[in-house]
Amino acid sequence: MLNERLAAREREGRPIRVGVVGAGRFGTMIVCQLAAMRGMRPSVVADLDPARARAALALGGVAGDRVVEADRAGRANPVIARGDSVVTTDSAVLVESDLDVVVDATGSPEAAAATAQAAIRRGRHVVMVTVEADVLVGSVLRRAADEAGVVYSAAYGDQPALIYELYDWAAALGLEVVAAGKGTKYLPAYRKGTPDDIWERYGMPGHAGAGLNPKMYNSFTDGTKSAIEMAAVANMTGLRPDVRGMHFPPVGTDRLPEVLKPREEGGILGHSGVVEVVSSIDRDGRPVPNDLRWGVYVVFTSPRPYVRGAFRDYGLAVDASGRYASFYRPYHLVGLELPVSAARAVLDGAPTGTPRPVPCAAVVSAAKRALRAGEVLDGEGGATVYGLVDDAATAVRERLLPIGLSHGARVLRPVAEDGLVHLEDVSLETSGPLYALWKEQQALVASQVR
């Protein structure tokens, strides 16, 4: 049992030493939970604001006299050895310190990719919270981790890893996975949402200026974050989007197998084996009964009538034909569950989900409004573009701009509202390591197409 194995490490004085880069909301949740666990420690927390890193540790109950600020690994390691915690403004100090696992929770694809690459080279396991980086360059990072003999893992507690867990459960049992995904609050009109009008739309009026990132929350509702997360699931499982951008049907847990099945069986899907997001509100804005806003699901079937009969007998939601059934988890605890990924990496040498060597999905950029030459795109969750999950080979063939590279791109020629943004439509910063890694991942997709 995981609990017993961690307890044994605590007794032996060998706790798993975890470094967390980024002390925002997600990172703070990770730090707080690590501090509460036997057999694990939040050994180093890196953030550009050291006060925020200290605050995360304080919320986890780590006393101030047990926290030391360090500007180099040589200062950090004795602190880690005696079981205290280090804060630093330099992620390189964290990577070079005596750690077992490095967690990136920055939310910045550039920073996340650089940290992951450095950690893998240093022989550290990596848990990637920044899904944007995973979708953009995750297969390249996973290959590097394999070569280095370390684990590159999705973050347990975040929805992609939990969806992967349900998929793996069903597929391992020999069930045919028809659809897998998550719930969210979505309306088609939300595609055009901006950070200026997010709080009312998200259901948190009065939160402007409360320290939360409006672009991040805007990405939650305009469909971009859902596209990114479903691309991550697709790249872990081989499931694919049914259509570019997905359907986002308003569906409650009781109707998942009725709606998310092939069209010839009365559902909405053009084919089986897809990623899909369901909305918690109807197209008229009314709440969907039995909604799955915070949860994840899998829809499956079996070729054996006896097995299908057991679906209904044991209380699963099934469609009218009795052929399709669903299994779901209603909630996820985000960063509070992430320590499971760190523990599995160290104790089992296994990820809680990882991209396949060649990705099958990507997230491309579409214009929220007509874009004029000379404008600068503000990226995920901004006011200029939104993301659509697409087939990776199609994105390469059509030369579509990935949402993960859209921030800071300068428009060279006009793009119509809702039009896809092509690489020729913008100028990009191409000198950084993120772009180089993305080109490497593009080559993986192109080679498979050939």
Number of C-alpha atoms within 10 A of each C-alpha: 6 12 11 11 14 20 18 15 15 17 12 10 12 16 21 24 25 29 29 27 31 27 27 19 16 19 27 26 21 26 31 21 20 27 20 14 16 18 23 22 26 29 32 34 32 30 22 14 13 17 14 18 28 26 15 23 30 17 15 19 14 20 13 13 8 13 21 17 19 20 16 16 18 13 15 25 22 14 21 22 13 10 17 21 28 30 29 26 20 17 28 18 21 30 28 18 23 22 23 21 28 28 32 30 27 23 20 16 21 18 20 25 24 19 23 27 20 18 25 25 16 15 18 29 30 32 28 28 26 21 27 28 26 28 30 29 25 31 25 24 25 25 17 18 23 14 12 15 14 24 31 33 28 32 31 30 22 20 27 28 25 26 29 26 16 21 28 17 13 18 14 10 10 13 18 18 23 24 28 30 27 28 27 22 26 27 20 13 10 18 23 21 23 21 17 13 13 25 16 12 15 15 10 10 11 9 13 16 8 8 9 12 14 21 18 17 18 29 26 21 25 28 28 26 24 30 32 29 26 34 34 35 31 30 26 26 24 19 23 27 28 21 17 15 20 22 17 20 21 27 24 20 23 17 19 27 28 24 20 29 27 17 13 10 15 14 15 16 23 14 16 19 23 26 29 28 30 27 23 27 22 16 15 7 12 10 15 17 15 13 22 28 20 16 20 27 26 28 30 26 23 18 11 10 11 9 14 19 14 12 20 16 9 8 9 16 21 24 22 12 12 17 22 27 29 25 21 20 16 16 16 16 14 19 23 20 18 28 25 16 28 32 25 17 23 18 13 11 14 18 25 24 25 27 28 18 18 23 28 26 29 29 32 30 26 24 21 23 16 13 22 14 13 14 16 18 20 16 22 26 30 22 20 24 33 30 31 27 32 24 22 24 20 17 20 17 11 12 14 22 25 26 27 27 24 26 19 15 20 19 21 17 15 16 21 14 15 17 16 21 25 17 17 13 18 22 16 17 13 11 8 10 14 22 18 13 20 21 16 15 22 20 14 17 22 16 11 11 12 5
